[in-house]
Amino acid sequence: MKIFLNVPFKDKNIVKKLGAMWSPGNKKWYVENVDNLESFLLWIPAHLKNPHVRQH
């Protein structure tokens, strides 16, 4: 499953080093088929961490 991340420009090198990939078409960083998402929790959108949070 592909999960798009909310990564500010200043954090791009961090997520890249952790294994995230850049999607040129979506202009977003993402992770796919990662066993442990704990390293990416800071950048995972709230509506994916808690499905009861409404997305704006």
C-alpha positions as CSV (number, residue, x, y, z in Angstrom):
1,M,0.0,0.0,0.0
2,K,1.3,3.4,-1.0
3,I,1.1,6.1,1.7
4,F,1.7,9.7,0.8
5,L,3.4,11.8,3.4
6,N,3.2,15.5,4.3
7,V,6.9,16.4,4.2
8,P,8.0,20.0,4.5
9,F,11.0,20.8,2.3
10,K,13.3,21.1,5.3
11,D,12.6,17.4,6.1
12,K,13.1,15.9,2.6
13,N,16.6,14.6,3.2
14,I,15.4,12.9,6.4
15,V,12.5,11.0,4.8
16,K,14.7,10.1,1.8
17,K,17.3,8.6,4.1
18,L,14.6,6.7,5.9
19,G,13.5,5.1,2.6
20,A,10.7,7.3,1.3
21,M,10.4,7.9,-2.4
22,W,9.5,11.0,-4.4
23,S,6.5,10.9,-6.7
24,P,7.1,13.5,-9.5
25,G,3.5,13.3,-10.7
26,N,2.0,13.9,-7.3
27,K,4.9,16.1,-6.1
28,K,4.8,14.3,-2.7
29,W,7.0,11.9,-0.8
30,Y,5.6,8.4,-0.1
31,V,6.3,5.0,1.4
32,E,5.2,1.7,0.1
33,N,5.2,-1.8,1.6
34,V,7.0,-0.6,4.7
35,D,6.9,-3.1,7.6
36,N,7.3,-0.4,10.3
37,L,5.7,3.0,9.7
38,E,6.9,4.3,13.1
39,S,9.8,6.2,11.6
40,F,7.3,8.1,9.4
41,L,4.6,8.9,11.9
42,L,5.6,12.6,12.0
43,W,4.7,12.9,8.3
44,I,1.7,10.6,7.9
45,P,-1.5,12.6,7.5
46,A,-3.8,12.7,10.5
47,H,-6.7,11.2,8.7
48,L,-4.6,8.0,8.1
49,K,-3.4,7.8,11.7
50,N,-6.9,8.3,13.0
51,P,-9.8,7.6,10.5
52,H,-12.2,9.7,12.7
53,V,-10.3,12.9,11.8
54,R,-12.0,14.7,9.0
55,Q,-9.8,15.8,6.1
56,H,-10.2,19.4,4.9
